[in-house]
Amino acid sequence: MTERYPVCLYDIGEEQLAKARETVKNNLEKLEEEGLSRGSSTAAEALARITSTTSLQDALAGAIYAQESTMESVDFKKRIFKDMDAAAAPSTILASSTSTIPASVFTEGLQNRFRCLVVHPVNPPLYLTLTELGPAPWTDASVVDRAYEIMESIGQAPIRLKKEVLGFAVNRLQYALLAESWRLVKDGVLSVEDVDKVMSEGLGPRYAFYGPFGVIHLNAAGVRDYCTRYAGGIRRVLDDAGETPTFDEEEVIGELETSLQRSLPVERMGEHSAERAQKLAELAKLKRKLKKD
Ligand SMILES: NC(=O)c1ccc[n+]([C@@H]2O[C@H](COP(=O)([O-])OP(=O)(O)OC[C@H]3O[C@@H](n4cnc5c(N)ncnc54)[C@H](O)[C@@H]3O)[C@@H](O)[C@H]2O)c1
């Protein structure tokens, strides 16, 4: 059941707020057109529930939940969280969209640090619903539970990190894959195009519906059978993998750039991002249809 919440946008200037309202309007209309709206409200009804202000106090007055999405900088997050902690009632959950900074780094000295956590959506957030919930060691468990409920109630797909780790879940998994992809190119095993093809034509579609654990379970007579049969093989392959790349090896960067510049030239990045969003929208529609069937 999707909830209807009144929302107040806060930014430092009217210009940014007008731009944000325009973006939200366009996105709500786009989702409506595509049949991907999260609740039963029309785009116009949802938009009518959104107000905006340049006063942090006004934005936080009576709020049950605040989502901070300012610049990705430790100093900045420290400052804005200090201000939010002073302005919001202790019952307001204070969440940060940060993609990389653990909650403990910018909430340690706060008076009400128990109500702060990371709630990280994934890019592009319009079509990917995954949201990582990353508490600091001092975040109250009930705050994480409530943030989880709120995310579910707006149609997001939350996951809960049980303890604070660098990179949260998405980047830990993404970087493990990136490291092996990098080594395969560096060691002359695969071309850049073929690494990407392994994902787009093989692992990617499989993972669109089942994660690595679901996949191994289905690839044998269950996960126990899989581990009994393949544990030794997995260890041998991983032992063979080599060191963590430095990701600044010029010869690999050059090879990546030559290949990607041919298929996705930087000069047409806007066009390619829009095309990717459109393809993800189609996948979101399919996933929604399969859930209903
Ligand atoms: N862009 C994404 O798709 C995405 C996805 C997941 C997480 N994030 C995270 O969201 C955060 C914001 O990313 P972004 O790409 O939207 O950044 P951005 O630079 O586009 O937007 C930052 C906004 O903060 C506003 N701002 C500046 N000073 C402020 C202040 N004192 N008080 C309130 N607002 C202020 C700016 O006016 C601007 O509107 C980052 O922490 C980023 O890691 C972004």
The ligand as an SDF file (V2000), in Angstrom:
LIG
                    3D

 44 48  0  0  0  0  0  0  0  0999 V2000
   22.4890   12.2550   -8.4300 N   0  0  0  0  0  0  0  0  0  0  0  0
   22.1250   11.0340   -8.1180 C   0  0  0  0  0  0  0  0  0  0  0  0
   21.5630   10.2690   -8.9310 O   0  0  0  0  0  0  0  0  0  0  0  0
   22.3520   10.5000   -6.7210 C   0  0  0  0  0  0  0  0  0  0  0  0
   21.9920    9.1630   -6.4310 C   0  0  0  0  0  0  0  0  0  0  0  0
   22.1720    8.6970   -5.1320 C   0  0  0  0  0  0  0  0  0  0  0  0
   22.6960    9.5330   -4.1570 C   0  0  0  0  0  0  0  0  0  0  0  0
   23.0710   10.8160   -4.4700 N   0  0  0  0  0  0  0  0  0  0  0  0
   23.5950   11.6770   -3.3990 C   0  0  0  0  0  0  0  0  0  0  0  0
   22.7110   12.7750   -3.2610 O   0  0  0  0  0  0  0  0  0  0  0  0
   23.4390   13.9370   -2.8470 C   0  0  0  0  0  0  0  0  0  0  0  0
   23.1820   15.0740   -3.8120 C   0  0  0  0  0  0  0  0  0  0  0  0
   23.6190   14.7060   -5.0990 O   0  0  0  0  0  0  0  0  0  0  0  0
   23.1990   15.5520   -6.3870 P   0  0  0  0  0  0  0  0  0  0  0  0
   23.8130   14.8800   -7.5580 O   0  0  0  0  0  0  0  0  0  0  0  0
   21.7270   15.7790   -6.3810 O   0  0  0  0  0  0  0  0  0  0  0  0
   23.9540   16.9160   -6.0680 O   0  0  0  0  0  0  0  0  0  0  0  0
   23.7180   18.3840   -6.6830 P   0  0  0  0  0  0  0  0  0  0  0  0
   25.0090   19.0940   -6.5140 O   0  0  0  0  0  0  0  0  0  0  0  0
   23.0790   18.2640   -8.0210 O   0  0  0  0  0  0  0  0  0  0  0  0
   22.6260   19.0160   -5.7310 O   0  0  0  0  0  0  0  0  0  0  0  0
   22.9330   19.5550   -4.4630 C   0  0  0  0  0  0  0  0  0  0  0  0
   21.8230   20.5110   -4.0360 C   0  0  0  0  0  0  0  0  0  0  0  0
   22.1250   20.9940   -2.7190 O   0  0  0  0  0  0  0  0  0  0  0  0
   21.7380   22.3410   -2.6810 C   0  0  0  0  0  0  0  0  0  0  0  0
   22.3730   23.0460   -1.5690 N   0  0  0  0  0  0  0  0  0  0  0  0
   23.5580   23.6990   -1.5460 C   0  0  0  0  0  0  0  0  0  0  0  0
   23.7850   24.2340   -0.3340 N   0  0  0  0  0  0  0  0  0  0  0  0
   22.7350   23.9060    0.4390 C   0  0  0  0  0  0  0  0  0  0  0  0
   22.4000   24.1480    1.7820 C   0  0  0  0  0  0  0  0  0  0  0  0
   23.1920   24.8590    2.5910 N   0  0  0  0  0  0  0  0  0  0  0  0
   21.2370   23.6650    2.2240 N   0  0  0  0  0  0  0  0  0  0  0  0
   20.4220   22.9350    1.4190 C   0  0  0  0  0  0  0  0  0  0  0  0
   20.6950   22.6570    0.1400 N   0  0  0  0  0  0  0  0  0  0  0  0
   21.8450   23.1410   -0.3460 C   0  0  0  0  0  0  0  0  0  0  0  0
   22.1410   22.9080   -4.0320 C   0  0  0  0  0  0  0  0  0  0  0  0
   21.4690   24.1010   -4.3160 O   0  0  0  0  0  0  0  0  0  0  0  0
   21.6680   21.7400   -4.9430 C   0  0  0  0  0  0  0  0  0  0  0  0
   20.3050   21.8870   -5.3010 O   0  0  0  0  0  0  0  0  0  0  0  0
   24.9020   13.5130   -2.7500 C   0  0  0  0  0  0  0  0  0  0  0  0
   25.2000   13.1760   -1.4180 O   0  0  0  0  0  0  0  0  0  0  0  0
   24.9610   12.2830   -3.6630 C   0  0  0  0  0  0  0  0  0  0  0  0
   25.9820   11.3900   -3.2860 O   0  0  0  0  0  0  0  0  0  0  0  0
   22.8860   11.3230   -5.7270 C   0  0  0  0  0  0  0  0  0  0  0  0
  1  2  1  0
  2  3  2  0
  2  4  1  0
  4  5  1  0
  4 44  2  0
  5  6  2  0
  6  7  1  0
  7  8  2  0
  8  9  1  0
  8 44  1  0
  9 10  1  0
  9 42  1  0
 10 11  1  0
 11 12  1  0
 11 40  1  0
 12 13  1  0
 13 14  1  0
 14 15  2  0
 14 16  1  0
 14 17  1  0
 17 18  1  0
 18 19  2  0
 18 20  1  0
 18 21  1  0
 21 22  1  0
 22 23  1  0
 23 24  1  0
 23 38  1  0
 24 25  1  0
 25 26  1  0
 25 36  1  0
 26 27  1  0
 26 35  1  0
 27 28  2  0
 28 29  1  0
 29 30  1  0
 29 35  2  0
 30 31  1  0
 30 32  2  0
 32 33  1  0
 33 34  2  0
 34 35  1  0
 36 37  1  0
 36 38  1  0
 38 39  1  0
 40 41  1  0
 40 42  1  0
 42 43  1  0
M  CHG  2   8   1  16  -1
M  END
$$$$
